[in-house]
Amino acid sequence: QVKLVQSGGGSVQPGGSLTLSCAPSGNVLTFYRTEWSRQAPGKQRELVATIESSGATTYIDAVKGRFTASRGSDRNTVLLQMNSLKSDDTAVYSCKAFHARGYYWGQGTQVTVSA
């Protein structure tokens, strides 16, 4: 069964960087859009960034200039480079990839920013 596998989460100090990866585990249809969202304890899920198959990206204001979504050499692999991390960025980050017949979710990965 195909699934999205996430990696790269962890704990960093404020101002630090992390890169998250989201990759399919098997043969899949081409992803035309991938979304990164996050959910902090006690808060609703928040869409953070999107990337289209064209490479076009969008970001919420809170992460603009600090986060960068990009595609890997395998076009279905998506990265989220996170720089200048703040305590407010602490959350479980999840990727969601859309294809012609539906979408897949990643398993989620914890990002903790703390001194």
Helices and strands as residue ranges (DSSP letters): E 4-7, E 10-12, E 18-24, E 33-39, E 46-52, E 57-59, E 67-71, E 78-82, G 87-89, E 91-99, E 102-105, E 109-113
